[in-house]
Amino acid sequence: MAIELPVRIAFTLPDGWQAAPPDEVGAPEVAFVAVRPASSGRGTGGFVTNLTIAGETRDPAVRMATIADESVQRVENVAESVRVRDRADFGPGVTQVLDIELDEGKRLVQRQVYLPIDDVHDQRTVLELVLTCTPDQFDDAASDFRRFVGTVRPAR
């Protein structure tokens, strides 16, 4: 069953993306999934580029780099190998790019964004925004993802 975020958010999907029920696409651990159907063509092994939103309440004392490290460990539990290609702080958040190799040599790339949202009750929700695609699709999909991330905000 899809998770519920601790805070309400609003966002806009880029053109060509469509929402998909998390449970139906095999992602019950997230609150929202969008797929880019046009990305499932030749050379992808049938993989469909997707973005996900998850989030949880975290102690404000936990560093964002620690949260990013935890994510790498989660991916390592299901992949043959994981390499952090890049990690950067931006404002209060952190972003990282992971090169992932799955069984049978299948390769994926993830751009992960961890965005903290502090509320009036001294609680901190950390949103996890993730783009997953094949290496060949990364440049194109990453520009869509940047536009998407720029629209994510607390809902009123």
Buried (B, 14 or more C-beta within 10 A) or exposed (E): EBBEBBBEBEBEBBEBBEEBEBEEBEBEEBBBBBBBEEBEEEEBEEBBBBBBBBBEBBEEEEEBEEBBBEBBEEBEEEBEEBEBEEBEEEEEBBBBBBBBBBEEEBBBBBBBBBBBBEEEEEBBBBBBBBBBBBEEBBEEBBEBBBEBBEEBEEEE
